[in-house]
Amino acid sequence: MGTFQIEGGKKLNGKLNPQGAKNEALQIICAVLLTHEKVKISNIPEIRDVLKLIEILGELGVKTNRISKGVFEFQADDVNTDYLQSEQFAKQATRLRGSIMIVGPLLARFGKAFIPQPGGDKIGRRRLDTHFVGLQKLGAEFTYDAASHFFSVDAKTLKGSYMLLDEASVTGTANILMAAVMAEGTTTIYNAACEPYLQQLSKMLVGMGANIQGIGSNLLTIEGVSELKGCSHRILPDMIEVGSFIGLAAMTGSEITIPNAGIEHLGIIPESFKRLGINIETKGDDIFIPEQDEYEIETFIDGSIMTIADAPWPGLTPDLLSIFLVVATQANGSVLIHQKMFESRLFFVDKLIDMGAQIILCDPHRATVIGLNKKHSLRGTTMSSPDIRAGVALLIAALSAEGKSKIFNIEQIDRGYEQIDERLNAIGARISRID
């Protein structure tokens, strides 16, 4: 188990280039299974979860070629579906929740798929019903082995269908979409997720020859085609990392520039940080956060306490709620953080309370933060990273704190942030990695 040792209280200064988007990469890489031709993908973040998925595809028979850093070429012209029933695949796939998205492409092209109960973050219940119900609407049949926790899926022929999803699941929509592009007839997906990463997947599929209408909306119409061709695709900058860097600059009173931030794809993220009083300037596609000694949380028009809550796109992504909570601990004012989607994602606040933060955990979904207005710095402490996003939030807290901190289980952070310690050290942070 790896550990970060952090010497806090240091101001940072410089540029932080955002990596490619993890959540987009997991979808895009699964889509290479839809064609026997070569697919070139650039700006791939070389992080644990993404590399693990590439490894799974390699074991499945997909030819993978790393051309240069972040640039890979894939060719799925000799896929061995028998590997899906192996013990090795079960071990690999259970450690990576994103592996569930190979089901749609495999069904579309080979008519069958196998998948164990996926793993990933321990942040509460993350059900798969949306995936399964949508694929069943297309004609798939599921069998679950309770003893082995394995799903087998079969579909001799996928046929287009109308469906109204019970939730706007991003991975569920992606899985169904990748199956529908090669189904017979017309598929209509209502209440589809419409995040930028889904838009990117849709545009890639269109580039491969798919017929998709309504991209960017919650109503997708797909006319199935018999086969897809190869393509080239570039992944967007990671909006979660951009938001993390904005929060880092505010907490440490640092001057940071985020080049090529993909501003047009950030939605309300910048405005949400501005509600906490953080100054954000844009120059072309770059974000500049000036050094700021303090920042004040806005109130609602009637003077009531500000609430920041997650919501499906174009609402605020739940992956940034941990960052907003940490940033609020040093603001002037109070805010209610409402994490609606996952009931365990706020349980890391006990570490922040140990550091001196004033937080009331109201229930598994809500926490009230009373800002310290930077009059009292957080204290360094020893803690463990429970998941990717909470881990980075704790790292930001440690960088702003007085004294030294240790964060155990940093493998969680490495799953989502590429060489984060090296990049932050390059602009003035003091982080040591101990394996």
TIDRENMI-833492 format. One line per field, with one value per residue (C-alpha): residue number from 1; x, y, z. Coordinates in pm, whole numbers, plus 50000, padded with zeros to 5 digits. Layout:
resi: [NUM	...]
east: [X	...]
north: [Y	...]
up: [Z	...]
//
This chain:
resi: [1	2	3	4	5	6	7	8	9	10	11	12	13	14	15	16	17	18	19	20	21	22	23	24	25	26	27	28	29	30	31	32	33	34	35	36	37	38	39	40	41	42	43	44	45	46	47	48	49	50	51	52	53	54	55	56	57	58	59	60	61	62	63	64	65	66	67	68	69	70	71	72	73	74	75	76	77	78	79	80	81	82	83	84	85	86	87	88	89	90	91	92	93	94	95	96	97	98	99	100	101	102	103	104	105	106	107	108	109	110	111	112	113	114	115	116	117	118	119	120	121	122	123	124	125	126	127	128	129	130	131	132	133	134	135	136	137	138	139	140	141	142	143	144	145	146	147	148	149	150	151	152	153	154	155	156	157	158	159	160	161	162	163	164	165	166	167	168	169	170	171	172	173	174	175	176	177	178	179	180	181	182	183	184	185	186	187	188	189	190	191	192	193	194	195	196	197	198	199	200	201	202	203	204	205	206	207	208	209	210	211	212	213	214	215	216	217	218	219	220	221	222	223	224	225	226	227	228	229	230	231	232	233	234	235	236	237	238	239	240	241	242	243	244	245	246	247	248	249	250	251	252	253	254	255	256	257	258	259	260	261	262	263	264	265	266	267	268	269	270	271	272	273	274	275	276	277	278	279	280	281	282	283	284	285	286	287	288	289	290	291	292	293	294	295	296	297	298	299	300	301	302	303	304	305	306	307	308	309	310	311	312	313	314	315	316	317	318	319	320	321	322	323	324	325	326	327	328	329	330	331	332	333	334	335	336	337	338	339	340	341	342	343	344	345	346	347	348	349	350	351	352	353	354	355	356	357	358	359	360	361	362	363	364	365	366	367	368	369	370	371	372	373	374	375	376	377	378	379	380	381	382	383	384	385	386	387	388	389	390	391	392	393	394	395	396	397	398	399	400	401	402	403	404	405	406	407	408	409	410	411	412	413	414	415	416	417	418	419	420	421	422	423	424	425	426	427	428	429	430	431	432	433	434	435]
east: [50000	50147	50163	50192	50385	50287	50442	50157	50126	50321	50195	50208	50273	50271	50082	49892	49798	49483	49505	49262	48921	48913	48537	48544	48845	48673	48377	48584	48824	48533	48395	48698	48533	48267	48493	48764	48945	49212	49106	49352	49284	49491	49507	49444	49524	49771	49616	49545	49182	49241	49553	49367	49091	49350	49506	49168	49113	49461	49382	49057	49260	49251	49583	49706	49994	50120	50243	50352	50250	49871	49836	49723	49609	49364	49245	48980	49006	49073	48862	48854	48518	48603	48842	48536	48459	48806	48902	49162	48899	48678	48962	49044	48690	48573	48839	48720	48363	48418	48455	48075	48079	48230	47892	47715	47986	48032	47658	47638	47922	47936	47589	47717	47901	48001	48071	48129	47980	48197	48410	48536	48486	48318	48086	47750	47510	47570	47313	47329	46957	46963	47227	47043	46688	46803	46990	46692	46475	46707	46656	46932	46873	47055	47141	47292	47488	47453	47730	47996	47842	47868	47628	47599	47428	47302	47132	47109	46975	46949	46645	46578	46331	46187	46302	46258	46549	46463	46775	47009	47297	47614	47763	47419	47347	47693	47644	47299	47414	47707	47472	47201	47429	47441	47087	46828	46593	46544	46626	46497	46657	46467	46614	46955	47260	47400	47734	48015	48173	47855	47859	48218	48131	47840	48061	48321	48055	47924	48280	48283	47965	47687	47365	47282	47048	46996	47359	47386	47020	46843	46662	46878	46755	46975	46932	47121	47392	47542	47905	48135	48477	48790	48851	49073	48952	49093	48974	48866	49051	48928	48671	48713	49085	49024	48783	49032	49301	49066	48995	49364	49450	49181	49273	49647	49617	49811	49835	49770	49705	49521	49604	49372	49104	48823	48618	48322	48274	48292	47925	47846	48167	48340	48024	47977	48327	48253	47958	48216	48388	48676	48812	48838	48962	48950	49193	49100	49081	49300	49179	49374	49316	49492	49637	49352	49392	49027	48702	48341	48049	47746	47399	47075	46883	46666	46978	46945	47246	47391	47336	47564	47422	47502	47264	47270	47429	47401	47393	47704	47891	47890	48260	48343	48131	48424	48638	48367	48330	48702	48726	48433	48619	48845	48582	48411	48056	47859	47728	47522	47680	47412	47548	47230	47360	47588	47516	47874	48068	48062	48198	48551	48458	48570	48928	48866	48713	49030	49222	49017	48742	48397	48158	47825	47745	47367	47309	47477	47388	47427	47698	47697	48035	48113	48407	48714	48786	49155	49182	49264	49458	49380	49621	49831	49724	49734	49450	49356	49204	48860	48801	48944	48767	48780	49148	49228	49012	49218	49539	49423	49338	49683	49858	49678	49731	49998	50250	50293	50030	50027	49772	49761	49599	49706	49640	49288	49420	49640	49329	49210	49505	49820	50147	49967	50254	50513	50296	50219	50580	50683	50493	50601	50425	50618	50481	50686	50566	50652	50571]
north: [50000	50336	50650	51022	51233	51598	51910	52159	52535	52596	52834	52694	52880	52765	52565	52242	52071	51859	51496	51329	51252	50922	50872	50935	50708	50408	50442	50515	50225	49979	50104	49967	49624	49733	49705	49481	49786	49994	50267	50535	50719	51010	51200	50877	50927	50657	50594	50269	50221	50300	50085	49802	49820	49820	49513	49337	49410	49277	48950	48939	48937	49305	49417	49722	49942	50234	50475	50745	50882	50892	50768	50410	50211	49923	49651	49401	49166	48847	48862	48550	48560	48236	48442	48610	48288	48251	48297	48556	48773	48748	48876	49163	49279	49274	49535	49776	49902	50042	49687	49661	49872	49593	49415	49642	49623	49247	49188	49406	49232	48879	48822	48725	48858	48758	48992	48946	49184	49493	49665	50022	50284	50194	50493	50327	50131	50163	49938	49798	49778	50056	49869	49541	49667	49872	49580	49351	49597	49535	49160	49047	48772	48779	48490	48550	48289	48389	48151	48296	48647	48619	48754	48584	48772	48637	48795	48616	48934	49281	49476	49845	49950	50251	50285	50538	50495	50498	50708	50910	50670	50771	50423	50271	50505	50436	50060	50069	50314	50093	49796	49992	50125	49775	49662	49606	49904	50215	50258	50555	50625	50879	51019	50939	51085	51374	51452	51575	51230	51073	51335	51241	50871	50949	51158	50881	50624	50852	50876	50495	50495	50491	50690	50880	51177	51403	51412	51643	51597	51342	51192	50980	50815	50546	50379	50052	49968	49631	49717	49995	50103	50234	50596	50840	51010	51260	51255	51578	51731	51586	51825	51662	51731	52091	52139	51979	52225	52523	52402	52345	52702	52848	52636	52704	53071	52992	53138	52859	52846	52551	52550	52390	52329	52250	52542	52489	52141	52240	52338	52509	52401	52743	52929	52691	52770	53141	53094	53004	53336	53203	53434	53259	53423	53272	53348	53161	52800	52860	52912	53142	53143	53440	53428	53496	53552	53480	53399	53448	53214	53374	53339	53289	53604	53581	53559	53188	52956	52847	52487	52312	51985	51737	51665	51493	51700	51993	51998	51973	51645	51441	51367	51724	51745	51625	51910	52171	52048	52079	52423	52546	52465	52770	53004	53295	53176	52854	52614	52295	52025	51784	51465	51312	51016	50818	50763	50692	50963	51213	50974	51109	51431	51281	51319	51687	51735	51583	51849	52125	52178	52276	52034	51889	51561	51582	51239	51018	51270	51614	51806	52164	52338	52647	52816	52916	53213	53110	53251	52904	52670	52301	52079	51806	51454	51088	50953	50702	50757	50588	50654	50849	51182	51188	51097	51405	51621	51502	51570	51928	51967	51836	52075	52368	52249	52351	52077	51733	51482	51122	50971	50593	50386	50633	50363	50503	50845	50686	50527	50869	51112	51054	51125	51383	51410	51482	51743	51926	51910	52078	52394	52406	52131	51902	51551	51237	50898	50595	50253]
up: [50000	49895	50108	50044	50294	50254	50397	50393	50395	50073	49807	49455	49133	48774	48514	48561	48235	48274	48171	47935	48083	48268	48236	47862	47812	47971	47731	47422	47476	47512	47178	46989	47024	46774	46468	46328	46187	46361	46605	46714	47041	47170	47501	47696	48066	48167	48506	48688	48588	48220	48191	48363	48100	47819	47980	47988	47618	47541	47719	47522	47200	47107	46957	47150	47042	47251	46984	47230	47568	47575	47215	47154	46853	46894	46659	46766	46467	46664	46979	47198	47378	47564	47776	47931	48120	48267	48630	48531	48362	48669	48889	48654	48586	48948	49028	48759	48741	48391	48259	48253	47935	47727	47740	47487	47219	47262	47231	46921	46743	46881	47029	47373	47674	48026	48314	48689	48941	48874	49137	49173	49442	49769	49769	49816	49600	49226	49066	48713	48644	48383	48181	48194	48133	47834	47678	47744	47551	47257	47288	47523	47777	48112	48340	48682	48874	49240	49347	49115	49092	48713	48450	48112	47832	47499	47201	46868	46713	46865	46750	46792	47060	47241	47601	47880	48120	48489	48556	48335	48398	48210	48187	48132	47841	47694	47714	47555	47287	47184	47149	46964	46688	46536	46625	46352	46309	46519	46885	47085	47424	47635	47959	47818	47993	47789	47959	47732	47753	47612	47339	47263	47246	47013	46784	46774	46683	46408	46278	46267	46056	46316	46265	46585	46617	46920	47040	47342	47440	47660	47360	47131	46812	46659	46322	46336	46082	45994	46064	46179	46055	46225	46322	46510	46828	47079	47441	47614	47910	48239	48388	48731	48730	48615	48906	49145	49037	49085	49439	49504	49402	49632	49935	49913	49812	49497	49148	48901	48527	48371	47997	47741	48003	47757	47891	47658	47806	48175	48208	48540	48715	48694	48802	49095	49222	49180	49417	49681	49611	49402	49132	48797	48479	48131	47851	47536	47648	47954	48312	48544	48921	49083	49433	49674	50049	50123	49947	50060	49997	49837	49984	49797	49700	50015	50234	50311	50326	49994	49886	49639	49510	49235	48947	48606	48329	48275	48656	48873	48850	49174	49128	49238	49554	49769	49629	49694	50051	50123	49960	50171	50495	50440	50295	50469	50526	50540	50278	50265	50049	49924	49766	49621	49425	49659	50026	50138	49961	50249	50509	50463	50651	50982	50857	50785	51130	51278	51085	51247	50991	51118	50950	51059	50887	50879	50722	50458	50187	50345	50529	50653	50634	50845	50678	50881	50650	50655	51009	51136	50910	50899	51094	50938	51028	50921	50710	50441	50097	50077	49706	49412	49464	49844	49820	49610	49837	50136	49941	49878	50247	50345	50105	50268	50626	50874	50941	50791	50681	50565	50328	50303	50026	49756	49495	49501	49395	49127	48976	48862	48863	48660	48845	49060	49307	49036	48867	49192	49311	48985	49089	49452	49646	49879	49839	49890	49766	49978	49829]
//
